[in-house]
Amino acid sequence: MPNRALAKFKALKIEEQILNGASLTAFVCVFFPWVGGEWLGGKIITYSGLGFFTSFIGLTVLLLNAYILLITFIPLTGGPNIVQQKNKDLVRLLIALLSTMLTIAIWSVLTKFTFEFSRLQIHFGLYGTLIGSVVSTLYGLLLYKEGLRSSVRDIFTHDEPRHSEPPPPPATEPEEHNIYQ
């Protein structure tokens, strides 16, 4: 069963694969250290996205990226669609955008905090979460715009059945217009 799901994932468009890979990166990086260093009194600390006073926002970022992954992986494994197919790209774009905005908010809070306590530093987990969220947002936008373009194209292209042209009228003998013969 996992091999079939992996084969189905590899059959997705490259944009879908990148979007889900970036979301997976942001998901995993929430567990890596976000902030750390020497605290007051010389105690060495390291906190992940789920362990500092920004843990509620870190948990929200984690759940948002998990939802993006579930939108893709549950139908691949034979489950039902979580979101209607026509709304899938828009939902993923909005969730990825929210994840990016929350990560930037955490970044600004932790940057201000590390300026106040000069021995604290921002670690690679926050960098990975930010990069994963931004890439996920950009590819979500790309897929959404591509979906809009194809829906507009569908509006203006009609595959009407072609009727065969009527046969030409039968050839007639030319009439004699000469009255005086």
Backbone torsions as a table, in degrees:
resi	resn	phi	psi	omega
1	MET	NA	-46.4	179.9
2	PRO	-63.8	-30.8	179.0
3	ASN	-66.7	-37.2	177.8
4	ARG	-67.7	-39.9	178.5
5	ALA	-65.2	-39.2	177.5
6	LEU	-66.5	-39.2	177.1
7	ALA	-65.6	-38.9	177.1
8	LYS	-66.8	-37.2	177.7
9	PHE	-64.8	-40.7	178.5
10	LYS	-67.8	-22.9	178.8
11	ALA	-81.6	-10.4	177.8
12	LEU	-67.1	162.1	175.7
13	LYS	-63.1	153.6	-177.5
14	ILE	-61.7	-32.9	178.7
15	GLU	-64.7	-40.7	177.5
16	GLU	-63.7	-41.6	-179.5
17	GLN	-64.4	-42.2	179.9
18	ILE	-66.7	-42.5	178.7
19	LEU	-59.0	-46.6	-179.1
20	ASN	-71.6	-34.5	176.1
21	GLY	-65.3	-40.8	177.8
22	ALA	-67.1	-38.8	177.6
23	SER	-66.7	-37.9	176.1
24	LEU	-64.9	-39.2	176.8
25	THR	-61.3	-46.4	178.6
26	ALA	-63.5	-38.1	179.2
27	PHE	-62.4	-49.0	-176.8
28	VAL	-68.8	-38.1	-176.7
29	CYS	-68.8	-14.6	174.4
30	VAL	-64.5	-29.2	-179.5
31	PHE	-82.7	-14.5	179.0
32	PHE	-82.0	164.7	-179.1
33	PRO	-63.0	133.3	176.9
34	TRP	-102.8	-40.6	-177.7
35	VAL	-141.4	145.7	179.7
36	GLY	-171.5	172.2	179.8
37	GLY	142.1	-155.4	-177.6
38	GLU	-96.1	120.4	179.4
39	TRP	-84.7	174.9	177.3
40	LEU	-58.2	134.1	-179.9
41	GLY	89.8	5.3	176.1
42	GLY	84.7	6.8	179.9
43	LYS	-78.8	129.7	178.9
44	ILE	-85.9	127.2	-179.3
45	ILE	-125.3	154.8	171.5
46	THR	-147.5	126.2	-179.6
47	TYR	-123.7	138.2	174.5
48	SER	-85.6	-173.6	178.2
49	GLY	-67.9	-13.5	-178.8
50	LEU	-108.3	10.4	-172.1
51	GLY	-125.8	-4.5	-177.3
52	PHE	-106.0	-170.3	-179.8
53	PHE	-73.1	-4.5	173.7
54	THR	-98.1	19.3	-173.6
55	SER	-65.3	-30.4	178.8
56	PHE	-67.4	-39.9	176.9
57	ILE	-70.0	-38.1	176.1
58	GLY	-61.9	-40.2	176.9
59	LEU	-65.1	-39.3	177.7
60	THR	-63.7	-43.3	177.3
61	VAL	-61.8	-40.8	178.5
62	LEU	-60.8	-47.8	-178.7
63	LEU	-68.1	-36.2	177.9
64	LEU	-64.0	-44.0	179.2
65	ASN	-70.2	-32.3	175.1
66	ALA	-64.7	-38.1	179.1
67	TYR	-66.1	-40.0	176.4
68	ILE	-59.8	-43.1	179.5
69	LEU	-66.5	-39.3	-179.6
70	LEU	-67.4	-32.1	177.7
71	ILE	-59.2	-33.9	180.0
72	THR	-89.4	-44.6	-168.5
73	PHE	-81.1	-27.7	179.3
74	ILE	-66.6	-46.7	175.6
75	PRO	-65.2	-29.3	178.5
76	LEU	-68.3	-29.2	-179.9
77	THR	-91.0	7.2	176.0
78	GLY	99.2	4.8	179.5
79	GLY	-85.0	178.5	-180.0
80	PRO	-75.9	160.8	174.9
81	ASN	-72.4	131.0	177.7
82	ILE	-75.2	-40.3	-178.9
83	VAL	-121.6	144.8	177.0
84	GLN	-57.9	145.9	-175.6
85	GLN	-58.5	-36.9	-178.1
86	LYS	-71.0	-23.5	-178.6
87	ASN	-101.3	-1.8	-171.8
88	LYS	-61.0	-46.1	-177.5
89	ASP	-66.8	-39.9	179.2
90	LEU	-66.6	-42.5	180.0
91	VAL	-63.7	-44.4	179.3
92	ARG	-64.8	-38.0	177.8
93	LEU	-62.5	-46.9	-178.3
94	LEU	-66.5	-39.3	179.1
95	ILE	-67.1	-43.4	179.2
96	ALA	-65.1	-38.3	177.6
97	LEU	-64.1	-41.5	177.6
98	LEU	-64.8	-40.6	177.8
99	SER	-62.5	-41.0	178.3
100	THR	-65.1	-43.7	-179.3
101	MET	-64.7	-40.2	178.1
102	LEU	-67.7	-36.2	177.7
103	THR	-66.8	-39.5	176.3
104	ILE	-65.5	-37.6	177.2
105	ALA	-63.6	-43.0	177.2
106	ILE	-63.2	-41.5	-179.9
107	TRP	-58.5	-45.3	-178.3
108	SER	-66.8	-38.7	178.6
109	VAL	-65.4	-46.4	-178.7
110	LEU	-69.6	-31.6	176.1
111	THR	-65.3	-44.3	177.1
112	LYS	-62.9	-40.4	-179.3
113	PHE	-65.7	-40.9	180.0
114	THR	-72.9	-22.7	173.5
115	PHE	-70.5	-33.9	179.5
116	GLU	-73.7	-37.3	177.8
117	PHE	-113.1	96.0	-168.5
118	SER	-66.3	-13.6	-179.2
119	ARG	-93.0	1.1	175.8
120	LEU	-95.2	149.5	-179.3
121	GLN	-136.6	155.2	172.3
122	ILE	-86.2	134.1	-175.8
123	HIS	-104.4	178.3	-170.7
124	PHE	-66.4	-22.3	179.5
125	GLY	-61.8	-39.5	178.5
126	LEU	-71.1	-36.4	175.6
127	TYR	-61.1	-46.4	-179.7
128	GLY	-63.9	-40.1	178.3
129	THR	-64.6	-41.5	179.5
130	LEU	-66.0	-46.5	-179.3
131	ILE	-63.7	-44.5	178.3
132	GLY	-61.9	-40.8	-180.0
133	SER	-68.4	-40.9	-179.4
134	VAL	-67.1	-44.7	179.1
135	VAL	-64.2	-39.7	177.5
136	SER	-62.4	-39.8	177.9
137	THR	-66.2	-43.3	-178.9
138	LEU	-65.2	-42.2	178.4
139	TYR	-74.3	-28.2	172.2
140	GLY	-63.9	-40.3	176.5
141	LEU	-65.8	-41.3	178.6
142	LEU	-60.7	-46.0	179.6
143	LEU	-67.5	-36.2	178.1
144	TYR	-65.6	-45.6	179.4
145	LYS	-65.5	-37.4	178.2
146	GLU	-64.7	-39.1	176.6
147	GLY	-65.9	-38.6	176.4
148	LEU	-64.3	-42.1	-179.1
149	ARG	-63.7	-41.5	-179.5
150	SER	-70.9	-32.2	177.9
151	SER	-70.5	-35.9	176.1
152	VAL	-67.7	-40.0	178.7
153	ARG	-62.7	-37.4	178.8
154	ASP	-66.3	-31.0	179.3
155	ILE	-66.6	-40.5	-172.6
156	PHE	-94.9	-2.6	175.6
157	THR	-112.7	127.0	179.5
158	HIS	-122.2	132.1	174.6
159	ASP	-99.5	81.8	179.8
160	GLU	-81.4	144.7	178.3
161	PRO	-66.9	134.7	180.0
162	ARG	-86.2	125.7	176.8
163	HIS	-90.2	142.5	176.7
164	SER	-70.9	144.2	-178.9
165	GLU	-68.2	146.2	180.0
166	PRO	-64.4	148.3	179.8
167	PRO	-66.0	151.2	179.6
168	PRO	-66.8	153.7	179.8
169	PRO	-63.6	152.7	-179.3
170	PRO	-66.1	146.5	179.9
171	ALA	-72.3	133.0	179.2
172	THR	-109.1	159.0	176.6
173	GLU	-71.6	137.5	178.0
174	PRO	-62.8	140.7	-179.7
175	GLU	-79.8	148.6	175.6
176	GLU	-86.6	121.6	179.2
177	HIS	-108.7	8.3	-179.6
178	ASN	-89.0	106.4	-175.9
179	ILE	-76.5	-34.6	-174.2
180	TYR	-99.2	83.7	176.8
181	GLN	-102.9	NA	NA
